[in-house]
Amino acid sequence: MSQTVPDIDQLPNASANGRESSVTPADARLQAVNEAQEFSPDMLDYMKNKWNIANRGFDYNVVAVFGSQSTGKSTLLNRLFGTNFDVMDEVSRQQTTKGIWASKARDADVLVLDVEGTDGRERGEDQDFERKSALFSIAIAEVLIVNMWENQVGLYNGANMGLLKTVFEVNLQLFQQKGSPKTCLFFVIRDFTGVTPIENLAATLTKDLERIWAGLNKPPGKEASLISDFFEFNFAGLPHKVYAPENFKNEAEKLKGRFYDRQNPAYTFKPAFHKHIPADGFPQFAEAIWEKIVTNRDLDLPTQQQLLAQYRCDEIMRVAYDTFAEHIKKYRVQLESGKVLEGLGKETQQYYLEAIEAFDADGSRYNKEVYQKKRAEFKEKMATALHVYYVQQLRNLHKSALNLFNERLAERMKGDDSEFARKLNESRQEAMSYYSRIAEATKLHDADWDGDEYQAQFEIEIEEIATQKRIEAMGRVLGKLDSFITQSLVEPIEVLLNEGPNDVWKRIFVVFRETLASAERELSKQLAGFESSDSEITAQVQKMKFQAWELMQKTIKSEFVDVKVLERLRHRFEQKFRYDSDGIPRVWSAGDDIDGPFSAARDDADALSQLYAKINVPESELDPSIVEDERFDPNAFVVLSPARLQNLRDRFKREADLLFVEAKRSIVTNQVGPSKIFYLALCVLGWNELLAVLSNPYLTLAALLSAVAGYAIWRTGMTRPVLNVARATLKETATQISERTGLSIEGVVTNFRAGAVGQRLERSTSHPSFPVRKGRDLNREHSGDEVEMVPAGRMSEGGLLADRRRRAVQDEY
Ligand SMILES: Nc1nc2c(ncn2[C@@H]2O[C@H](COP(=O)(O)OP(=O)(O)OP(=O)(O)O)[C@@H](O)[C@H]2O)c(=O)[nH]1
């Protein structure tokens, strides 16, 4: 794009010192290198704030000037670029430019360097600074204006050819690499008369330069290199400024066009000359070059560029990273509190990309290799910071997903263990999808983070929980089944054994078989809900069957402790002996056949004991899988061993005999009781008194009242206490009588006991009650004590028996 070429006459360089009153970017000059060879720390500030050129990226140019002292260098630069460098006072002829000055061209992004002239009188013969400044100019400027008088052309020393030779040599050694951008050497011939055409002068100079190049000590690998490999030459002549001011002005104007007008065929700032240093990095670059030159370090230009790129990229990276870190730090606290941040991945990804973009905006202008390396480094640095968050997120996610799994499973179960496998799978799938979705979304796209290990750990744990839940649910199902089996077996077996029908074992096994069938159906159905394999179902069913078998055995065994067997035998015996065929309690009278019913009852009980001795069902009734089980014990069918059976029969026989004796005694009591009482009353009262009582209304009333009181005592259940009192009174009375009369009271006591037994029998036959022993040992039953009245019908017979047995077992223990 063409730039406007400002009118030279408008430029602020007319004064002797070139200063103008109004300050513009071009007016701001900086001594980039001072006389003490120190590089100014202010250059970046000037680039940014005074020249406004720091943000131009690559879109700027650098031009420097080289030449003998007081050859009008500053004048030329001011004329061409509108700068404000000091120009020597015509009168004093003192050196004006000390060190290296920098300024910006007016109306163009061109950095202009005014370099102290060679052959500096003040520095004497010391060419050190001249070489350094010349080398510096060649290293950093795209265009080096070589300013010389026309009459210096062809003069080796006058044209600074010796100095150039040294500079070329060091430059070649230190800074030039294959592919380095070329530098333009722009020879401006001052006080050009035109007598010798510029082309001829150019040819002379070119020849001189090539000769110099040929004489250089070239470093290895560059022996065959040509000067044109590193430099391009331009030539221009400027007429005498004092003697031909108009021509000077015109030619200067033309020359200016070659620096400003990009459309000009002779435009000087060709891209090939650009050093590819971004404007904001130029101060560091220039300083680094200067430092290396001053300290004479053996560094080449590309290395310098890399150093600069590293320095700048590090700086850019730091700024971009700080911004990035500031953005992401808010997530740390939340993650450490255990939260799962669903948007973490998306948001951090955004900050990550923004940071890279910021880095690219400035960093991409620097050495590509270094930039790419630093970019990767930057990405790695951010990824490392984010990976910490990623791991924390996965940890939180792990817990959260497990909770989700537990919650969802609990919701689905809600006390119902059916279809457990389906509910478990759905819950697990939900938790795993949740985990995968968040874990994937948290990943940084650029990073190759591997969350597989974390996910595998999560899956292991969820499987452990699932297994545990399955065991628990299965336990509940099997527990319910156990209850069902227990309920279905224990009570019916107990009832059947109490009833003791002849086919008791067959009926028990029918119960067992039906229970097993129901349980197997239920278990198979439940296990199908657990997605159990066929073999697992088979094993569980087999286990259940054998447990049921063991339960039945245990139940039978518990029903055949001695006390229970004796109880059943006694019950069977009493059923026959003490009750008639209609279930009415017998009252034995004189002349009744006691022996017959006794023998029949005893035989019946004996038959029952035989029935109980051994489980009597064919093995074919049994489930084959139980019989085939290695734990199956064939002796399990023997319930009572012969010795135990015999022992029980003996014990029962004794009890039966006692009952028989009691029955016999009750007949005697029934016969003796009333006549003795009558005669006793007659003896006590006498016939006359008896008649007197009956004839006396008061006595009759007293007798009636006594009868009523007796009836009331009987009705209120106070009989025993009253009898006890009466017994004690009678006993005491008898004792007193005995003591006083010396008579035996045996008969009186015997009669009294007989009367008491008679009363008990009378009670059992005349009242709808059933005598139940209370807290008594069976062998002591016949003592006649501790009898409790329980209304008949309050318990079933089996229940009554069970109750009696229970009390008896308690007594036994
Ligand atoms: N003969 C002649 N003199 C010039 C020309 N241009 C400038 N001068 C004069 O030369 C003197 C030195 O000019 P400067 O521009 O200061 O020269 P310089 O090379 O920058 O001087 P230093 O910075 O001191 O090395 C001044 O007095 C100018 O007027 C020119 O084209 N021809």
The ligand as an ORCA input file, in Angstrom:
! r2SCAN-3c Opt
* xyz 0 1
  N      28.768     19.682      1.502
  C      27.650     19.323      2.064
  N      27.414     19.595      3.303
  C      26.281     19.152      3.878
  C      25.375     18.417      3.162
  N      24.379     18.111      3.976
  C      24.648     18.645      5.157
  N      25.807     19.285      5.067
  C      26.435     19.930      6.129
  O      27.351     19.067      6.766
  C      27.413     19.377      8.130
  C      27.247     18.140      8.955
  O      25.969     17.718      8.793
  P      25.389     16.580      9.743
  O      24.108     16.229      9.174
  O      25.410     16.964     11.138
  O      26.428     15.459      9.470
  P      26.611     14.144     10.274
  O      27.196     13.182      9.401
  O      25.295     13.767     10.843
  O      27.578     14.575     11.403
  P      27.925     13.749     12.703
  O      26.625     13.271     13.210
  O      28.557     14.687     13.573
  O      28.763     12.647     12.263
  C      26.364     20.376      8.401
  O      26.958     21.617      8.586
  C      25.501     20.372      7.194
  O      24.987     21.625      6.819
  C      25.617     18.101      1.835
  O      24.842     17.469      1.120
  N      26.793     18.591      1.314
*
